[in-house]
């Protein structure tokens, strides 16, 4: 295992090669979804607000109302979680944002 590799559940993420695999199969992640996943991994176990994610991953100013983060999180869950309706890794923290648990 290299320092650039990260594993959670049945998912392997190559942070340098910008590739994710689930159960050995390549998962198609557009650039922004991969950037969001990388940010979650780099800040695992921290509660990340939507404003912080918009600012750090998208470069948007805070206090902007948009569902962009929620849509991208839902897409990541569909692709990476075994049960997207009951996620184990990308968790919603009600009223605060999201938390990545590995």
MARBA-3410 file (N, C-alpha, C, O; in Angstrom, 1 decimal):
102
0.8,-1.2,0.0,0.0,0.0,0.0,0.9,1.2,0.0,1.8,1.4,0.8 ~ 0.6,2.2,-0.9,1.3,3.4,-1.0,0.6,4.5,-0.1,-0.6,4.3,0.2 ~ 1.4,5.6,0.2,0.8,6.7,1.0,-0.4,7.3,0.2,-1.2,8.0,0.8 ~ -0.4,7.2,-1.1,-1.4,7.8,-2.0,-2.6,6.9,-2.1,-3.6,7.3,-2.8 ~ -2.6,5.8,-1.5,-3.8,4.9,-1.6,-4.6,5.0,-0.3,-4.0,5.1,0.8
-5.9,5.0,-0.5,-6.8,5.1,0.7,-7.9,4.0,0.5,-8.4,3.9,-0.6 ~ -8.2,3.3,1.6,-9.2,2.2,1.5,-10.3,2.5,2.5,-10.0,2.9,3.7 ~ -11.5,2.2,2.1,-12.6,2.2,3.1,-13.6,1.2,2.5,-14.0,1.3,1.4 ~ -14.1,0.3,3.4,-15.0,-0.7,2.9,-14.4,-1.5,1.8,-13.3,-1.9,1.9 ~ -15.2,-1.6,0.7,-14.6,-2.3,-0.5,-14.1,-1.3,-1.5,-14.0,-1.7,-2.7
-13.8,-0.1,-1.1,-13.4,1.0,-2.0,-11.9,1.2,-1.8,-11.4,1.3,-0.7 ~ -11.2,1.4,-3.0,-9.8,1.7,-3.0,-9.7,3.0,-3.8,-10.2,3.1,-4.9 ~ -9.1,4.0,-3.2,-8.9,5.3,-3.9,-7.4,5.6,-4.1,-6.7,5.5,-3.1 ~ -7.1,5.8,-5.3,-5.7,6.2,-5.7,-5.7,7.7,-5.8,-6.2,8.2,-6.8 ~ -5.2,8.4,-4.8,-5.3,9.9,-4.8,-4.4,10.5,-5.8,-4.7,11.6,-6.3
-3.3,9.9,-6.2,-2.5,10.5,-7.3,-3.0,10.1,-8.6,-3.0,11.0,-9.5 ~ -3.4,8.9,-8.8,-3.9,8.5,-10.1,-5.4,8.9,-10.4,-5.9,8.7,-11.4 ~ -6.0,9.6,-9.4,-7.3,10.0,-9.4,-8.3,9.0,-9.9,-9.1,9.2,-10.8 ~ -8.2,7.8,-9.3,-9.0,6.7,-9.6,-9.6,6.1,-8.4,-9.0,5.9,-7.4 ~ -10.9,5.7,-8.5,-11.5,4.9,-7.4,-12.0,3.6,-7.9,-12.5,3.5,-9.1
-11.9,2.6,-7.1,-12.4,1.3,-7.4,-13.3,0.8,-6.3,-13.0,0.9,-5.1 ~ -14.4,0.1,-6.7,-15.2,-0.5,-5.7,-15.3,-2.0,-6.1,-15.7,-2.3,-7.2 ~ -15.0,-2.9,-5.2,-15.0,-4.3,-5.4,-14.1,-4.6,-6.6,-14.4,-5.5,-7.4 ~ -13.0,-3.8,-6.8,-12.1,-4.0,-7.9,-12.5,-3.4,-9.2,-11.6,-3.3,-10.1 ~ -13.7,-2.9,-9.4,-14.1,-2.3,-10.6,-14.0,-0.8,-10.5,-14.2,-0.2,-9.5
-13.5,-0.2,-11.6,-13.3,1.2,-11.7,-14.7,1.9,-11.6,-15.6,1.5,-12.2 ~ -14.7,2.9,-10.7,-15.9,3.7,-10.5,-15.7,5.0,-11.3,-14.7,5.7,-11.1 ~ -16.6,5.4,-12.2,-16.6,6.6,-13.0,-16.9,7.8,-12.1,-18.1,8.0,-11.8 ~ -15.9,8.5,-11.7,-16.1,9.8,-10.9,-15.7,11.0,-11.8,-14.5,11.1,-12.1 ~ -16.6,11.8,-12.1,-16.2,13.1,-12.8,-15.2,13.8,-11.8,-15.1,13.6,-10.6
-14.5,14.8,-12.4,-13.4,15.5,-11.7,-13.9,16.1,-10.4,-13.3,16.0,-9.3 ~ -15.1,16.8,-10.4,-15.6,17.4,-9.2,-15.9,16.4,-8.1,-15.7,16.7,-6.9 ~ -16.5,15.3,-8.5,-16.8,14.3,-7.5,-15.6,13.7,-6.9,-15.5,13.5,-5.7 ~ -14.5,13.5,-7.7,-13.3,13.0,-7.2,-12.7,14.1,-6.2,-12.1,13.7,-5.2 ~ -12.7,15.3,-6.6,-12.2,16.4,-5.7,-12.9,16.4,-4.4,-12.3,16.6,-3.3
-14.2,16.2,-4.4,-15.0,16.2,-3.2,-14.6,15.0,-2.3,-14.5,15.1,-1.1 ~ -14.5,13.8,-3.0,-14.1,12.6,-2.3,-12.7,12.8,-1.6,-12.5,12.4,-0.5 ~ -11.8,13.4,-2.4,-10.4,13.7,-1.8,-10.5,14.6,-0.6,-9.8,14.4,0.4 ~ -11.4,15.6,-0.7,-11.5,16.5,0.4,-12.1,15.8,1.7,-11.6,16.0,2.8 ~ -13.1,15.0,1.4,-13.6,14.2,2.5,-12.5,13.3,3.2,-12.4,13.2,4.4
-11.7,12.6,2.3,-10.7,11.7,2.8,-9.6,12.5,3.6,-9.2,12.1,4.7 ~ -9.2,13.7,3.1,-8.2,14.5,3.8,-8.7,15.1,5.1,-7.9,15.5,5.9 ~ -10.1,15.2,5.2,-10.7,15.8,6.4,-11.6,14.8,7.1,-12.6,15.1,7.7 ~ -11.2,13.5,7.0,-12.1,12.5,7.6,-12.3,12.7,9.1,-11.4,13.2,9.8 ~ -13.5,12.3,9.5,-13.9,12.5,10.9,-14.2,13.9,11.3,-14.6,14.1,12.5
-14.1,14.8,10.4,-14.4,16.2,10.7,-15.8,16.5,10.2,-16.1,16.0,9.1 ~ -16.6,17.3,10.8,-17.8,17.8,10.3,-17.6,18.9,9.3,-17.0,20.0,9.7 ~ -18.0,18.8,8.1,-17.7,19.8,7.0,-19.1,20.4,6.6,-20.0,19.7,6.2 ~ -19.1,21.7,6.8,-20.4,22.4,6.4,-20.5,22.5,4.9,-19.5,22.4,4.2 ~ -21.7,22.7,4.4,-21.9,22.9,3.0,-21.1,24.1,2.5,-20.5,24.1,1.4
-21.1,25.2,3.3,-20.4,26.4,2.9,-18.9,26.1,2.8,-18.3,26.6,1.8 ~ -18.3,25.3,3.7,-16.9,25.0,3.6,-16.6,24.2,2.3,-15.7,24.4,1.6 ~ -17.5,23.2,2.1,-17.3,22.4,0.9,-17.4,23.2,-0.4,-16.6,23.0,-1.3 ~ -18.4,24.1,-0.4,-18.6,25.0,-1.6,-17.3,25.8,-1.8,-16.9,26.0,-3.0 ~ -16.8,26.3,-0.7,-15.6,27.2,-0.8,-14.4,26.5,-1.2,-13.6,26.9,-2.1
-14.1,25.3,-0.5,-12.9,24.6,-0.7,-12.9,23.7,-2.0,-11.8,23.6,-2.6 ~ -14.0,23.1,-2.3,-14.0,22.2,-3.5,-14.4,22.9,-4.8,-13.9,22.6,-5.8 ~ -15.4,23.8,-4.7,-15.9,24.5,-5.9,-15.3,25.9,-6.0,-15.4,26.5,-7.1 ~ -14.8,26.5,-5.0,-14.3,27.8,-5.1,-15.4,28.9,-5.0,-15.1,30.1,-5.4 ~ -16.6,28.5,-4.6,-17.7,29.4,-4.4,-17.5,30.2,-3.1,-16.9,29.7,-2.2
-18.1,31.4,-3.1,-18.1,32.1,-1.8,-19.1,31.5,-0.9,-20.1,30.9,-1.3 ~ -18.9,31.6,0.4,-19.8,31.0,1.4,-21.1,31.8,1.4,-21.2,32.8,0.7 ~ -22.0,31.3,2.1,-23.4,31.9,2.2,-24.1,31.9,0.9,-25.1,32.7,0.7 ~ -23.8,31.1,0.0,-24.5,30.9,-1.3,-25.4,29.7,-1.1,-25.0,28.7,-0.5 ~ -26.7,29.9,-1.5,-27.6,28.7,-1.4,-27.6,27.9,-2.7,-27.8,28.5,-3.8
-27.2,26.7,-2.6,-27.2,25.8,-3.7,-27.3,24.4,-3.2,-26.9,24.1,-2.1 ~ -27.9,23.5,-4.0,-28.0,22.1,-3.7,-26.8,21.3,-4.3,-26.8,20.1,-4.3 ~ -25.8,22.0,-4.9,-24.7,21.4,-5.5,-24.0,20.3,-4.7,-23.8,19.2,-5.1 ~ -23.7,20.7,-3.4,-23.0,19.7,-2.5,-23.9,18.5,-2.3,-23.4,17.4,-2.4 ~ -25.2,18.7,-2.0,-26.1,17.6,-1.7,-26.2,16.7,-2.9,-26.2,15.4,-2.8
-26.3,17.2,-4.1,-26.4,16.4,-5.3,-25.1,15.6,-5.5,-25.2,14.4,-5.9 ~ -23.9,16.2,-5.3,-22.7,15.5,-5.5,-22.5,14.4,-4.4,-22.0,13.3,-4.7 ~ -22.9,14.7,-3.2,-22.8,13.7,-2.1,-23.7,12.5,-2.4,-23.3,11.4,-2.3 ~ -24.9,12.8,-2.9,-25.8,11.7,-3.2,-25.2,10.8,-4.3,-25.4,9.6,-4.3 ~ -24.6,11.4,-5.3,-24.0,10.7,-6.4,-22.8,9.8,-5.9,-22.7,8.7,-6.3
-22.0,10.4,-5.0,-20.9,9.6,-4.4,-21.4,8.4,-3.6,-20.9,7.3,-3.7 ~ -22.5,8.7,-2.9,-23.1,7.6,-2.1,-23.6,6.5,-3.0,-23.4,5.3,-2.8 ~ -24.2,6.8,-4.1,-24.7,5.8,-5.1,-23.6,5.0,-5.6,-23.8,3.8,-5.9 ~ -22.5,5.6,-5.9,-21.4,4.9,-6.5,-20.5,4.2,-5.5,-19.9,3.2,-5.9 ~ -20.4,4.6,-4.3,-19.4,4.0,-3.4,-20.0,3.3,-2.2,-19.3,2.4,-1.7
-21.2,3.6,-1.8,-21.8,2.9,-0.6,-22.5,1.7,-1.0,-23.1,1.6,-2.1 ~ -22.4,0.6,-0.2,-23.2,-0.6,-0.5,-24.7,-0.4,-0.4,-25.5,-1.0,-1.1 ~ -25.1,0.5,0.6,-26.5,0.8,0.7,-26.6,2.4,0.8,-26.5,2.9,1.9 ~ -26.7,3.0,-0.3,-26.7,4.5,-0.3,-27.8,5.2,0.6,-27.6,6.3,1.0 ~ -28.9,4.4,0.8,-29.9,5.0,1.7,-29.6,5.0,3.2,-30.1,5.7,4.0
-28.6,4.1,3.5,-28.1,4.0,4.9,-26.6,4.0,4.8,-25.9,3.0,5.0 ~ -26.0,5.2,4.5,-24.5,5.2,4.3,-23.7,4.9,5.5,-24.1,5.3,6.6 ~ -22.6,4.3,5.3,-21.7,4.0,6.4,-20.5,5.0,6.4,-19.8,5.1,7.4 ~ -20.2,5.6,5.3,-19.0,6.4,5.1,-19.2,7.9,5.0,-18.6,8.7,5.7 ~ -20.1,8.3,4.1,-20.4,9.7,3.9,-21.7,10.0,4.6,-22.8,9.7,4.1
-21.6,10.5,5.8,-22.7,10.7,6.7,-23.2,12.1,6.7,-22.4,13.1,6.6 ~ -24.5,12.3,6.9,-25.1,13.6,7.1,-25.2,13.9,8.6,-25.6,13.1,9.4 ~ -24.7,15.1,8.9,-24.8,15.5,10.3,-25.9,16.6,10.3,-25.6,17.8,9.9 ~ -27.1,16.3,10.7,-28.2,17.2,10.6,-27.9,18.6,11.1,-27.4,18.8,12.2 ~ -28.2,19.6,10.3,-28.0,21.0,10.6,-26.6,21.5,10.5,-26.4,22.7,10.7
-25.7,20.6,10.3,-24.2,21.0,10.3,-23.6,20.7,8.9,-22.7,21.5,8.5 ~ -23.8,19.6,8.3,-23.2,19.3,7.0,-22.9,17.8,6.9,-23.9,17.0,7.1 ~ -21.7,17.4,6.5,-21.3,16.1,6.3,-20.1,15.7,7.0,-19.3,16.5,7.4 ~ -20.0,14.3,7.2,-18.8,13.8,7.9,-18.4,12.5,7.2,-19.3,11.7,6.9 ~ -17.1,12.4,6.9,-16.6,11.1,6.3,-16.0,10.3,7.3,-15.0,10.7,8.0
-16.5,9.1,7.5,-16.0,8.1,8.4,-15.4,6.9,7.7,-16.0,6.4,6.8 ~ -14.2,6.6,8.0,-13.6,5.4,7.4,-13.4,4.3,8.3,-12.8,3.2,8.0
END
